[in-house]
Amino acid sequence: MNIPKNLAKSCLLATVVFWIVLLSDYSFLIDALFSMIVSIIPIGITSSFVILVTVCPIFWFLKKKGESLKNACQKYFPFYVSVSFPICVYGIYSWGFETFSIAFFISAFITTSQSWVWFANEFGL
């Protein structure tokens, strides 16, 4: 598994999705450009942590167990999405549907789901 490459792509994807959602509520200002650049660091740390804690252990465990990764993706990805989606919806709801919370949880859900795809593609699935 090429974890650094996946984390770099995930960081970029999370940043883009986060700012697209965040800027949909506001008009684009030149002042926001600095915030976008600086936000790459916390977004990268957060997305890397979430992927390393939730996605990678599944692949590591299944690789150690000797299970086919194609079967594992077909078997466990739907469960992962079925659990993570309601968690993200609850997070948005509990934060009062604020634009920031919507941007955060949408970027987290899309990034982790896409991370599964990138890991699966590495194994030729």
Backbone as a chain_set.jsonl record, in Angstrom:
{"seq": "MNIPKNLAKSCLLATVVFWIVLLSDYSFLIDALFSMIVSIIPIGITSSFVILVTVCPIFWFLKKKGESLKNACQKYFPFYVSVSFPICVYGIYSWGFETFSIAFFISAFITTSQSWVWFANEFGL", "coords": {"N": [[0.839, -1.177, 0.0], [0.611, 2.133, -0.912], [0.829, 4.388, 1.141], [1.711, 7.112, 1.745], [1.305, 8.417, -0.766], [-1.454, 8.09, -1.107], [-2.379, 9.497, 1.139], [-1.496, 12.08, 0.51], [-2.987, 12.661, -1.82], [-5.504, 12.475, -0.672], [-5.433, 14.567, 1.176], [-5.281, 16.782, -0.529], [-7.714, 16.465, -1.941], [-9.575, 16.654, 0.196], [-9.115, 19.292, 1.036], [-9.876, 20.759, -1.248], [-12.619, 20.007, -1.533], [-13.609, 20.865, 0.957], [-13.207, 23.686, 0.82], [-14.696, 24.326, -1.454], [-17.301, 23.775, -0.612], [-17.426, 25.495, 1.591], [-17.012, 28.035, 0.436], [-19.245, 28.205, -1.116], [-21.209, 29.345, 0.315], [-20.347, 31.871, 0.789], [-19.102, 34.874, -0.74], [-16.306, 34.928, -2.923], [-13.304, 36.035, -1.634], [-10.246, 37.828, -1.8], [-8.829, 37.766, 0.524], [-9.464, 35.287, 1.551], [-7.833, 33.555, 0.224], [-5.306, 33.291, 1.47], [-6.125, 31.973, 3.801], [-7.001, 29.594, 2.677], [-4.62, 28.423, 1.767], [-3.163, 28.146, 4.16], [-4.898, 26.453, 5.501], [-4.434, 23.943, 4.504], [-2.65, 22.54, 6.081], [-3.942, 21.865, 8.711], [-6.158, 20.49, 7.653], [-4.912, 18.478, 6.208], [-3.622, 17.067, 8.282], [-5.853, 16.218, 9.76], [-7.342, 14.693, 7.845], [-5.437, 12.74, 7.214], [-5.121, 11.484, 9.698], [-7.718, 10.429, 10.094], [-7.916, 8.617, 7.949], [-5.743, 6.921, 8.481], [-6.612, 5.816, 10.864], [-9.143, 4.74, 10.395], [-9.432, 3.564, 7.786], [-6.995, 2.343, 6.832], [-6.313, 0.335, 8.89], [-8.206, -1.659, 8.368], [-7.451, -2.681, 5.849], [-4.845, -3.539, 6.543], [-5.37, -5.501, 8.501], [-6.869, -7.369, 7.019], [-5.041, -8.075, 5.09], [-3.107, -9.299, 6.624], [-4.593, -11.407, 7.545], [-4.888, -12.811, 5.252], [-6.943, -12.633, 3.466], [-8.686, -12.197, 0.38], [-8.231, -9.162, -1.277], [-9.994, -8.041, -3.071], [-12.431, -9.3, -2.49], [-12.615, -8.392, 0.113], [-12.901, -5.603, -0.176], [-15.344, -5.529, -1.507], [-16.91, -6.628, 0.434], [-16.527, -5.164, 2.888], [-16.464, -2.386, 2.351], [-19.149, -1.388, 1.803], [-20.226, -1.584, 4.422], [-18.572, 0.157, 5.805], [-19.216, 2.628, 4.616], [-21.915, 2.662, 5.267], [-21.801, 3.033, 7.991], [-20.189, 5.325, 8.352], [-21.542, 7.387, 6.97], [-24.049, 7.968, 8.407], [-22.826, 8.89, 10.766], [-21.523, 11.208, 9.907], [-23.753, 12.709, 9.063], [-25.064, 12.984, 11.521], [-23.116, 14.487, 12.85], [-23.211, 16.89, 11.379], [-25.841, 17.623, 11.938], [-25.746, 17.862, 14.774], [-24.041, 20.018, 15.084], [-25.583, 22.056, 14.286], [-26.146, 22.564, 11.565], [-24.284, 24.323, 10.481], [-22.288, 26.111, 8.124], [-19.555, 25.564, 8.202], [-19.464, 23.075, 9.559], [-20.87, 21.471, 7.782], [-19.162, 21.593, 5.554], [-16.877, 20.405, 6.679], [-17.711, 17.737, 7.409], [-18.736, 16.725, 4.993], [-16.443, 16.814, 3.374], [-14.865, 15.031, 4.82], [-16.312, 12.606, 4.579], [-16.399, 12.194, 1.752], [-13.658, 12.12, 1.186], [-12.668, 9.907, 2.69], [-14.142, 7.84, 1.553], [-13.266, 7.953, -1.091], [-10.63, 7.352, -0.631], [-10.721, 4.624, -0.065], [-11.238, 3.706, -2.642], [-8.882, 4.466, -3.964], [-6.966, 2.902, -2.569], [-7.937, 0.363, -3.232], [-7.59, 0.385, -6.013], [-4.83, 0.289, -6.16], [-4.32, -2.363, -5.738], [-5.22, -3.457, -7.987], [-7.965, -3.72, -8.271]], "CA": [[0.0, 0.0, 0.0], [1.343, 3.381, -0.977], [0.094, 5.246, 2.072], [1.991, 8.547, 1.576], [0.658, 8.915, -1.983], [-2.884, 8.151, -0.824], [-2.618, 10.586, 2.081], [-1.31, 13.351, -0.197], [-4.168, 12.865, -2.656], [-6.639, 12.697, 0.226], [-5.286, 15.917, 1.727], [-5.662, 17.722, -1.589], [-9.151, 16.308, -2.173], [-10.299, 17.192, 1.348], [-8.995, 20.745, 1.006], [-10.699, 21.276, -2.345], [-14.04, 19.826, -1.2], [-13.898, 21.736, 2.091], [-13.309, 25.078, 0.411], [-15.816, 24.48, -2.389], [-18.526, 23.862, 0.184], [-17.362, 26.694, 2.43], [-17.16, 29.237, -0.381], [-20.568, 28.255, -1.74], [-22.045, 30.172, 1.172], [-19.771, 33.213, 0.841], [-18.478, 35.31, -1.984], [-14.862, 34.714, -2.885], [-12.511, 37.205, -1.296], [-8.799, 37.611, -1.906], [-8.375, 37.446, 1.883], [-9.674, 33.862, 1.793], [-6.765, 32.793, -0.421], [-4.316, 32.958, 2.496], [-6.738, 30.956, 4.663], [-7.011, 28.33, 1.931], [-3.262, 27.862, 1.753], [-2.825, 27.753, 5.53], [-5.773, 25.365, 5.94], [-3.937, 22.654, 4.019], [-1.97, 21.849, 7.183], [-4.871, 21.146, 9.61], [-6.983, 19.557, 6.891], [-4.049, 17.33, 5.922], [-3.442, 16.296, 9.522], [-7.128, 15.586, 10.097], [-7.685, 13.641, 6.886], [-4.47, 11.652, 7.379], [-5.46, 10.768, 10.925], [-8.946, 9.657, 9.892], [-7.616, 7.498, 7.044], [-4.856, 5.979, 9.177], [-7.319, 5.178, 11.971], [-10.355, 4.024, 9.998], [-9.345, 2.813, 6.528], [-5.781, 1.504, 6.764], [-6.349, -0.879, 9.713], [-9.005, -2.704, 7.713], [-6.595, -3.304, 4.837], [-3.751, -4.236, 7.213], [-5.913, -6.691, 9.145], [-7.265, -8.339, 6.006], [-3.817, -8.555, 4.438], [-2.498, -10.221, 7.582], [-5.471, -12.562, 7.615], [-4.766, -13.525, 3.99], [-8.191, -12.556, 2.712], [-8.609, -11.537, -0.918], [-8.563, -7.758, -1.122], [-11.181, -7.761, -3.873], [-13.574, -9.703, -1.667], [-12.661, -7.525, 1.296], [-13.486, -4.316, -0.569], [-16.761, -5.733, -1.802], [-17.608, -7.0, 1.658], [-16.423, -4.212, 3.989], [-16.705, -0.995, 1.96], [-20.533, -0.959, 2.072], [-20.415, -1.404, 5.862], [-17.854, 1.377, 6.177], [-20.039, 3.754, 4.176], [-23.165, 2.622, 6.036], [-21.536, 3.543, 9.337], [-19.629, 6.682, 8.324], [-22.51, 8.377, 6.503], [-24.881, 8.483, 9.516], [-21.995, 9.645, 11.707], [-21.342, 12.536, 9.323], [-25.045, 13.402, 9.121], [-25.269, 13.349, 12.923], [-22.198, 15.587, 13.146], [-23.769, 18.108, 10.787], [-27.042, 17.951, 12.716], [-25.409, 18.279, 16.139], [-23.387, 21.322, 15.024], [-26.572, 23.051, 13.903], [-26.137, 22.815, 10.119], [-23.413, 25.445, 10.149], [-21.568, 25.891, 6.872], [-18.277, 24.928, 8.516], [-19.669, 21.658, 9.874], [-21.242, 20.795, 6.54], [-17.933, 21.467, 4.764], [-15.987, 19.447, 7.344], [-18.188, 16.356, 7.346], [-18.811, 16.302, 3.591], [-15.082, 16.528, 2.903], [-14.401, 13.811, 5.488], [-16.981, 11.451, 3.991], [-15.941, 12.003, 0.371], [-12.236, 11.768, 1.186], [-12.451, 8.53, 3.149], [-14.712, 6.933, 0.552], [-12.347, 7.933, -2.234], [-9.417, 6.676, -0.184], [-10.973, 3.198, -0.297], [-11.089, 3.466, -4.08], [-7.456, 4.555, -4.303], [-6.304, 1.709, -2.065], [-8.39, -0.793, -4.023], [-6.953, 0.47, -7.321], [-3.428, -0.13, -6.031], [-4.291, -3.808, -5.779], [-5.78, -3.886, -9.264], [-9.379, -4.089, -8.138]], "C": [[0.884, 1.24, 0.0], [0.602, 4.43, -0.144], [0.432, 6.724, 1.89], [1.316, 9.154, 0.338], [-0.845, 9.072, -1.761], [-3.197, 9.311, 0.118], [-2.46, 11.951, 1.414], [-2.514, 13.66, -1.087], [-5.387, 13.162, -1.797], [-6.61, 14.101, 0.818], [-5.724, 16.953, 0.697], [-7.167, 17.665, -1.856], [-9.966, 16.923, -1.035], [-10.256, 18.715, 1.367], [-9.889, 21.351, -0.064], [-12.189, 21.168, -2.009], [-14.444, 20.769, -0.062], [-14.12, 23.173, 1.638], [-14.394, 25.317, -0.628], [-17.12, 24.629, -1.61], [-18.542, 25.15, 1.007], [-17.59, 27.958, 1.617], [-18.5, 29.31, -1.102], [-21.518, 29.146, -0.947], [-21.568, 31.632, 1.203], [-19.253, 33.595, -0.535], [-16.966, 35.174, -1.83], [-14.157, 36.038, -2.617], [-11.038, 36.856, -1.43], [-8.23, 37.242, -0.538], [-8.502, 35.954, 2.176], [-8.567, 33.016, 1.191], [-5.688, 32.384, 0.586], [-4.844, 31.866, 3.415], [-6.762, 29.599, 3.981], [-5.646, 27.655, 1.973], [-2.881, 27.353, 3.139], [-3.658, 26.559, 5.99], [-5.33, 23.993, 5.454], [-3.308, 21.854, 5.161], [-2.969, 21.157, 8.119], [-5.768, 20.153, 8.873], [-6.18, 18.307, 6.561], [-3.838, 16.451, 7.139], [-4.72, 15.537, 9.863], [-7.468, 14.448, 9.149], [-6.717, 12.463, 6.991], [-4.793, 10.815, 8.608], [-6.681, 9.879, 10.721], [-8.681, 8.449, 8.998], [-6.744, 6.46, 7.737], [-5.569, 5.228, 10.3], [-8.504, 4.334, 11.501], [-10.211, 3.148, 8.764], [-8.164, 1.851, 6.522], [-5.837, 0.258, 7.646], [-7.161, -2.013, 9.093], [-8.164, -3.431, 6.679], [-5.455, -4.087, 5.482], [-4.231, -5.545, 7.839], [-6.243, -7.767, 8.109], [-6.068, -8.893, 5.256], [-3.13, -9.581, 5.333], [-3.284, -11.526, 7.654], [-5.404, -13.402, 6.336], [-6.021, -13.511, 3.146], [-7.968, -11.812, 1.4], [-9.049, -10.084, -0.765], [-9.777, -7.362, -1.953], [-12.436, -8.119, -3.089], [-13.733, -8.802, -0.449], [-13.291, -6.181, 0.958], [-14.969, -4.454, -0.837], [-17.557, -6.019, -0.539], [-17.647, -5.867, 2.68], [-16.682, -2.763, 3.604], [-18.156, -0.569, 2.181], [-20.822, -0.756, 3.564], [-19.753, -0.121, 6.338], [-18.684, 2.607, 5.823], [-21.331, 3.825, 4.98], [-22.989, 3.137, 7.457], [-21.075, 4.999, 9.287], [-20.635, 7.737, 7.877], [-23.42, 8.865, 7.633], [-24.079, 9.261, 10.554], [-21.791, 11.072, 11.198], [-22.642, 13.344, 9.363], [-25.336, 13.843, 10.56], [-24.348, 14.509, 13.321], [-22.699, 16.909, 12.601], [-24.981, 18.577, 11.587], [-26.686, 18.503, 14.098], [-24.69, 19.63, 16.17], [-24.316, 22.397, 14.471], [-26.558, 23.446, 12.435], [-25.341, 24.058, 9.741], [-22.623, 25.098, 8.883], [-20.237, 25.181, 7.124], [-18.452, 23.439, 8.794], [-20.06, 20.872, 8.632], [-20.001, 20.568, 5.684], [-17.006, 20.407, 5.356], [-16.451, 18.013, 7.125], [-18.357, 15.859, 5.91], [-17.426, 15.972, 3.068], [-14.535, 15.265, 3.559], [-15.018, 12.573, 4.851], [-16.47, 11.171, 2.576], [-14.493, 11.544, 0.338], [-12.007, 10.331, 1.636], [-13.024, 7.519, 2.16], [-13.794, 6.826, -0.662], [-11.034, 7.246, -1.869], [-9.544, 5.164, -0.35], [-10.738, 2.857, -1.764], [-9.621, 3.496, -4.474], [-6.677, 3.346, -3.788], [-6.684, 0.48, -2.883], [-7.741, -0.788, -5.403], [-5.483, 0.077, -7.285], [-3.282, -1.647, -6.142], [-4.927, -4.344, -7.044], [-7.228, -4.308, -9.187], [-10.257, -3.181, -8.937]], "O": [[1.793, 1.368, 0.82], [-0.153, 5.246, -0.673], [-0.487, 7.542, 1.878], [0.815, 10.277, 0.392], [-1.439, 10.067, -2.178], [-4.176, 10.029, -0.086], [-3.209, 12.879, 1.719], [-3.002, 14.79, -1.105], [-6.211, 14.004, -2.154], [-7.65, 14.746, 0.945], [-6.454, 17.89, 1.022], [-7.816, 18.703, -1.982], [-10.939, 17.635, -1.283], [-11.258, 19.358, 1.682], [-10.58, 22.339, 0.182], [-12.935, 22.132, -2.183], [-15.501, 21.396, -0.118], [-15.103, 23.805, 2.023], [-14.961, 26.408, -0.679], [-17.939, 25.498, -1.909], [-19.574, 25.814, 1.1], [-18.292, 28.863, 2.068], [-18.857, 30.357, -1.641], [-22.511, 29.639, -1.481], [-22.318, 32.522, 1.604], [-19.002, 32.738, -1.382], [-16.429, 35.294, -0.729], [-14.396, 37.033, -3.302], [-10.638, 35.715, -1.197], [-7.26, 36.489, -0.451], [-7.729, 35.413, 2.967], [-8.376, 31.872, 1.602], [-5.212, 31.249, 0.555], [-4.114, 30.941, 3.772], [-6.566, 28.57, 4.628], [-5.547, 26.447, 2.193], [-2.339, 26.256, 3.274], [-3.184, 25.74, 6.778], [-5.814, 22.978, 5.956], [-3.423, 20.629, 5.199], [-2.855, 19.946, 8.311], [-6.099, 19.096, 9.409], [-6.707, 17.197, 6.625], [-3.872, 15.225, 7.037], [-4.676, 14.357, 10.213], [-7.84, 13.36, 9.589], [-7.133, 11.311, 6.87], [-4.744, 9.586, 8.563], [-6.683, 8.717, 11.126], [-9.183, 7.36, 9.277], [-6.974, 5.259, 7.6], [-5.169, 4.117, 10.649], [-8.837, 3.329, 12.128], [-10.819, 2.079, 8.704], [-8.331, 0.666, 6.235], [-5.434, -0.809, 7.184], [-6.837, -3.187, 9.273], [-8.161, -4.662, 6.634], [-5.125, -5.182, 5.025], [-3.569, -6.575, 7.717], [-5.928, -8.941, 8.306], [-6.077, -10.049, 4.834], [-2.633, -10.602, 4.858], [-2.712, -12.606, 7.804], [-5.812, -14.563, 6.331], [-6.147, -14.297, 2.208], [-7.148, -10.897, 1.332], [-10.105, -9.803, -0.197], [-10.51, -6.446, -1.581], [-13.387, -7.339, -3.031], [-14.85, -8.49, -0.036], [-14.12, -5.675, 1.714], [-15.762, -3.6, -0.441], [-18.74, -5.689, -0.454], [-18.693, -5.625, 3.283], [-17.086, -1.974, 4.458], [-18.386, 0.522, 2.702], [-21.579, 0.143, 3.93], [-20.302, 0.601, 7.171], [-18.835, 3.517, 6.637], [-21.79, 4.911, 5.334], [-23.944, 3.628, 8.059], [-21.519, 5.817, 10.093], [-20.588, 8.87, 8.355], [-23.557, 10.076, 7.809], [-24.6, 10.197, 11.159], [-21.876, 12.029, 11.967], [-22.621, 14.537, 9.666], [-25.805, 14.959, 10.783], [-24.764, 15.409, 14.05], [-22.624, 17.933, 13.279], [-25.13, 19.764, 11.876], [-27.262, 19.498, 14.538], [-24.73, 20.318, 17.19], [-23.885, 23.521, 14.215], [-26.929, 24.571, 12.102], [-25.687, 24.76, 8.791], [-22.334, 23.931, 8.618], [-19.839, 24.304, 6.357], [-17.664, 22.626, 8.311], [-19.626, 19.734, 8.453], [-19.807, 19.477, 5.147], [-16.421, 19.607, 4.625], [-15.665, 17.166, 6.7], [-18.138, 14.677, 5.644], [-17.245, 14.961, 2.391], [-13.812, 14.503, 2.916], [-14.317, 11.591, 4.608], [-16.145, 10.03, 2.247], [-14.138, 10.67, -0.453], [-11.225, 9.611, 1.016], [-12.442, 6.453, 1.958], [-13.575, 5.737, -1.191], [-10.402, 6.623, -2.722], [-8.582, 4.498, -0.734], [-10.115, 1.845, -2.085], [-9.165, 2.643, -5.236], [-5.819, 2.82, -4.496], [-5.828, -0.35, -3.189], [-7.378, -1.847, -5.915], [-4.95, -0.418, -8.278], [-2.249, -2.149, -6.584], [-5.152, -5.548, -7.168], [-7.671, -5.161, -9.955], [-11.477, -3.347, -8.94]]}, "num_chains": 1, "name": "protein.A"}
